[in-house]
Each structure stands twice: as structure tokens, then as C-alpha cells.
Amino acid sequence: MSEAFWSSWIWPMLTAVLGFAFAVMIFMQWLRRRKPHQAAWAVGMTFYAVAALMEAVSEYEEFWRPGVYRVYIVLAASLVGFLGLGTVYLMVRRRIWGHLYLAFNLVCLIVFAVGVALVKLDTGTLVPGITVGGQALGPSGSFPRFMSLFFNIPGSIFLLGGAVWSAYRFARKKEYAYRMWANVLIAAGTLVIAAAGARARLGTTTGLYFAEMVASALLFAGFILASTLDKGAKAIIRDRLAGRE
């Protein structure tokens, strides 16, 4: 299919809608429970949604404003780091490890944002109908473009690793089988966005918007399915009551 199809504004607009819905749901959970993993996921999904909205508007208008692109690329590159941070907070017993990873993400975010603000953009890549990715920052491996690796590699490892471990753990408990499938969806979404991001860093951005939409749908579906333990807890109670009869 043509580049115009894959770079259509419709894909990132769908991603933005899903992303904002996801972010609001997680933020509402955080308001009720005040857990750090919920705050981190809410930030990551907000970054995801805003970046997708910038993609959609820029492609619809057929013009990438340099200032918009600078904000967009910072959000798009760092969002996986914050999603991975949420998983770290959820999985570890001592919050200090989550705090340390948070500090690492914030330092990288500051360095990357300053680098993006000062770098001379390759405006030749900021044209309609081309999925930009990080190409406007310069060649792959140049500063600040390579800074995205500090978000994407550890963030993807933590997000994927946490999902796989949780799926394995819940697979042994039939009452929580739905949590296993929820984490399978989260792992699949992580693999999709990680693969698309890796291809984009290597210079192949075709299909990036579509992959972002698919990944957001998988992550959202996984979150909806895993959003509460009440279903499994009620199943355990029913089994226990049935055993007493």
C-alpha cells in the first residue's frame, strides 16, 4: 500500500481517542487509590495521546510546524519509559527502585528535551504524507536522536517483562485466567510498539501510525480486562461456598 495510506491522519486520531480514554480511566483509578504505578501509567498514556493528536493534526493540515514537532518527538520518545515505570512500581516491593527509575527517566527527559530544543531540524523530512518519526532530529545515532534508546529499551523490557511474568503467575490460578489474557494483550501491545519504534529509529517509518493505533488498542483492552481483581476474588468465594455445601 502507498505511504499516503499508512501516514493518514485517521490512524493517529484513533490512537489519540483510545489514548485519552485510557489515560482518563487510569487517572480516575489514581484518584481513588493513589498508587504510584497508576500515576506513571496515566502520564505515559497522556504523552501517548497528545503525541498521537499532534500526528493527526499535522497530517490533516498537511504541515508539520517545527515547534509542534519538537514537543511531539519528546513526548513520543519518552512515553514508553513512563509506561515501564508504572510496571516497575507495580512489580517491586521496595518503592526505592521505582523512585530511582523515575529519577533516571526525568534526567533523560530533561537532557533530551534540551537537545531537541537546540538541534537544527532537518525540515526536509517535515512534509505531508511522510511518517516522520525521529528523522528530523538528524541521522540515526546522532544527538539528541539516540536519547530515545534510554526510554525505549528499559521501558519496553520492564513493560513486556512485567506482562509476561504476570501472565505466567495468573495462568496457575484458574479464577484469575482473565488476568492472564489481559497481560497477554499488554505484552502483545508492547511488542507491536517496540517493533515499530525500532524500525523507525532505523529509518523505516512506514506503518508507524497504524502500529501505534494497534498497540494502543491492545494495551487498552488489556487494561480493561485486568482493571480489577474483584472478578477473581468473587470466583474464589463462590468456589469456597460451593465446597461447603
Secondary structure, 3 states (H helix, E strand, C coil): CCHHHHCCCHHHHHHHHHHHHHHHHHHHHHHHHCCHHHHHHHHHHHHHHHHHHHHHHHHHHCCCCHHHHHHHHHHHHHHHHHHHHHHHHHHCCCHHHHHHHHHHHHHHHHHHHHHHHHCCCCHHHCCCCCCCCCHHHCCCCCCCHHHHHHHHHHHHHHHHHHHHHHHHHHHCCHHHHHHHHHHHHHHHHHHHHHHHHHHHHCCCCCCHHHHHHHHHHHHHHHHHHHCCCHHHHHHHHHHHHHHHC
